[in-house]
Amino acid sequence: MPARGIQHVDLTVADVARSIAFYTELLGPLGFKEYGRYPSYRGSEEVVYFQFGHDHLGLRPADRGQHRYYEVGIEHIAFFVDTREEVDDAYQRCVTMGANVHYPPELDRDIGDYYALFVFDPDGIRVEVACAPSVWP
């Protein structure tokens, strides 16, 4: 039997409250919502979990350091939506909140209907918001 998919990904962030505000502003209007706060196995921290469709993202405090784009670790995380208008609206929210936009919404060069926005979260983790009906209907 095939696997069901990735159930969740946890990100370590410098400031959990700041990251909650960023992801809620960017993705909240698209259905991204907090569903629980749990103590971690380390006992000294709380992990905040969000749901987006059937997928989950956890935010937990980092011990130290900072994320560096294209070094070992996550290159980017992607959130898929149903329409290009939702991608464009997410872009406008990024502009309004002064986020560091890597690429404004545009069509992919290789996949005709792959329309995506790339933005860096407050810790420099690249986030994609995309619509691609032929790839993910």
Buried (B, 14 or more C-beta within 10 A) or exposed (E): EEEEEEEEEBBBBBBBEBBBBBBBBBBBEBEBEBEEEEEEEEEEBEBBBBBBEEBBBBBBBBEEEEBEEEEEEEEBBEBBBEEBEBBBBBBEBBEEEEBEBBEBBEEEEEEEEBBBBBBBBBBEBBBBBBBBEEEEE
